[in-house]
Amino acid sequence: MQVFLNGDFLDATEAKVSVDDRGFLFADGVYEVIRVYDGRPFLVEPHIQRLRDGLAALRIDTAVANRVMPAAERLLDENGHRTGDVIVYAQVTRGAAPRRHSFPPADVSPTVYVSTRSFAQHPALYFDEGVAAITVADTRWSRCDIKSVSLLPNVLANQQAKDAGAFEALFVRDGIVVEGSHSNLIGVFDGVLVTYPVCNYILGGITRRLVLDLARELAMPVREGAILQEQLVLADELFLCGTTTEVMPVTVVDGRPVGAGDPGPITRRLLQAYRERAGAAVVLV
């Protein structure tokens, strides 16, 4: 597989990053993941804009974001990734410099890395029957809106979910369920979609935004607000959304069923609408 690293296209086995890279030393960087359906990158502009926003928040030159999609398009061709489900991964760090906490001199160039890889879609059973989730305390920092490469709390939470036989871990902050370890959460209460508002405590999901737009197009009421942890079992439906998650029904939380214990009609309709917009095959039963 070919990858892009700092202006060069080379074999992935030959790509090397300095041990002085601040992404390695400090997790001083941001990343983005873009879904590709049968050769067509999906929702490119909002993904690249979020990358720019993250770079701006870290005070890294936002112009480097312009390198991502030209590199990705070439990699999709060279790696034979113009068919099937594929992911574009892009990561930008502040670059390599002697280790110190303050920023390096302005002439240090950011490290820009782009790759493509085939993505194995989640089993149809997950969408047809739903998945389980657990709740965990939100121990993350207060700038979750930055898509930072510093994901240790998310990694630990997601592993806790896997250890419990669940698909996702839902972060709870001050009694409020804010989002998942790698997805946003939306609940359905009496026909109204409810999700935590975009702020510094969650990542403003690109798929989340699209799903809410699709809901409004379908005349489904939407409200941005808090979902208390104890309200999870009162939801008629719950679902996750994300670039690789799409629209994933949650039917069990902390061992207790959600609603009737099956994916609900609103979740199913939004998954269908999402896949129609993405141009992906609809595999609902």
N, C-alpha and C positions, 0 to 999 in steps of 0.2 A: 504494500500500500504506500502511495505517495502522501506526503504531508507538506504543509507550507510552514516554514519557520524563518522569520526575519528576512523575508524577501526571496528566499530560496525554496524551490520544490525539490524534495529529496525523499529517498526511501525512509520509511518510518524507523527502520533499524539504525539508520545513520543520523537521525535527528538527535542533537545533544543540546542540553541547556546547562549553563554554567552553575557550579555549586554556589556561586555568589549571587545568583538570581534572587531578587527580593520576593518573588513568588514562592521559591523554595524556603527562604529564610524567615519570611514574615507573613506569608499568604497575602502579599501586597499586590493584589490584582483582582480582575473580574473576569467573568466568562459568560458565554451565551450558548444556548443549544437551539438549533433550528431544525424542524422536522421537514423531511423531503418525501413527498408522495409521488412515486413513479417519475422521478426526475425533476419534479416541480417543487422548489423550496416554498414553504408555506409561511405566510405572515412575516415576510422578510423585513419590511420597513419598521414595524413596531419592535421587532427583536433588535435590529441594529440601533434604533433610537434608544432602547433601554441600555444597550451596551455603551452608547455615547453618554447617557446620563450617569452610568456607573463610573465611567472614566472621569467625567467632570467632577463627581463627588470625591474621587480619589486624587484629583488634580493631576491626572495623566492626560497627555495630548489626545483630544477626542478625534483628531484627524486620522489616527491609526485605524479607527473603525471602518474607514472607507476601503481598507485593504481586504476586509473579510470576504465579502461576496465575490469579487473577482477571483480571489484565490479558491473559494469554495466551488465556483462554477467550473474552474479548470480541474479541480480534484474530482468532482463528480464524473467528469468525462474520463480522466486518466485512470480512476479506480473502478470504472465500470459500474457506477452507482446511479445510472439513469433509469433503473427499474427497481420496483419493490420499495420497501420502507427503509429509509436511510436517515441518518442524523449528521448534521454539520455541527462540529464542536469548535468554538473559537475561544481562545484565552489570551488576555493581555495582562502582563505584569509591568511593574515600573522599570524593570531591566536589571542588569547585573552591575553591582558596585560593591566596594568593601562594606562589610556589615556595620551599620550604625542605624539607630532608630530614625533619625531625621532624613529627609529626602536627599538623594545624591545630587551632584551637580546637574545643571540643566542639559548638558551635552550627553548625558547617559540616555541611550535610546531604549524605548520600551521593547519588551520581548513580545512578539506577536506570533501566535501559533494557531493553525487551522487544520482540522482533519475531517474526514468523512468516514463513516462506517455503516455497515448494514445494521438494521435494527429489527430484532425479533418482536413482532407485535405481541402484546399480552394475549394469553389464551382467550378464545371467544367465551369460555365459561365465566371468566371474570365479569364480562359485560352482561352476559345472560342471567347470571345468578347473583352477582354482586360479590364484594370482598369484605373482609373484616378489618377493623381498625382498633387501635388502642389509644388512650389518652396519656400524655406524659407532660411533666412540668416544662414550661418554656424557659430554658436557661440561657438563651441566646442573647447577643448584644442588642442594643436599641436601634441599630441601623439595618434591619432585615430587608429594607427596601433596596439596598445595594446588593447586586448579585455577585457577592464576593466569593473568591475561591476558598475562603476560610469556612469550611462546612462541618467542622468536627461535631458540634452539638447535633446537627442534622444526621450525621453518620451514626452517632451513638443512639439517637432516637429511632432511626430506621432499623438499626440492628435489634433494638429492644422489641420492635414490632415483629421482626422476623423470628426472634426467639420465642415470641408468644404465638406464632403461627398466623400472624396478621399481615396484611399488605402494607398498611401505612400507620404512622404514628401521628396523632393530632396534638399540636402544642396548645397547652392551656396556660394563659397568663392572667393572674388575678381572677381566676374563676371563669374566664372567657376563652372559648375555643377560637384561636386566631387563624390557623392554617395547618397543613401537613408538613412533614419533613421534606417532601419534594413535590408538593402540590398545594393548590388552594382548595378550600372547602366551601361548599354551598349546601344549605339546608332548605327544605320545602316545608313550610308551616301554613296549613289552611290555604294551600294554593299559591302562597307568596314565596318567592325565592329570597333567601336571606343569606348574606355573606358579609364578612368583616370588611369594613371600609379600608381603602388603600391609605396607608400611612407608613410611618417608619417601622412599625412592628410586623409588617408582612411584606413579602415580595409581590409587587403588582404584576400578577401573572398575565401574560399575553393571551393565553387560552381563556383565562378567567374573563378578560375583557370581551373577547369574542363571544363567549357563551352568554354573557349578560346582554350583549347586543342582539344575539339570536333570540333570547327569551323575549326581549322587548318587541322584536319583529313578529313574534308569535303571540303577542298580546298577553304574555305572562307577566304578572306584577313582580317587580324587583325592589328589594329594600336593602340598603347597606346599613348594617347594624350588628350589634353583639349577639352571639349565640352563647348562652351560659352552658357550662358543662352539664348541669342537670337537665337542660332542655334537649340534649341530644336524643334521649329516648322518647321524647315527645314529638320529634320530627316525623312527618309523613314520609319524607324521603331525604336521603343525604347522598351527595356525590362529590367526588374529587375531580379537579380538572388541572391539566398541565400539558406540556408539549408532548411528552411520551405517554402520559396517562390518558389523554383525550378527555372523555367524560366517563368516569368510572363510578358505578353505583356502589355505595357502602350499605350493607345490609345488617352488619353486626358491629357494635362498638362496645368494647370492654366486656364481651361475652353476652351482651343483651341485644335482642333484635331491634332493628329500626323499622318502624311502621309495621307492615305485614310481613317483613322479613324477606321481601323480594324487591327487585328493582321496580321503581314506580313509573307511572306513565309519563311524568314530566321529564324524568331522567332519560328515559328511552327516547322521547321525542327530541330532546336536546342533543343526544348522541347522534341520532340520525341526521339532524340539521347540521351538526358540526361536520360529519363525514361527507355530507353532500357539499358543504362549502369547501372542504379540503379536496374534494374530488376522489375520496377514497371509497372503496367498496363498503356498502352497508351490509353487515352480517348479523343484524338483529333477528331474533326468533319471535 
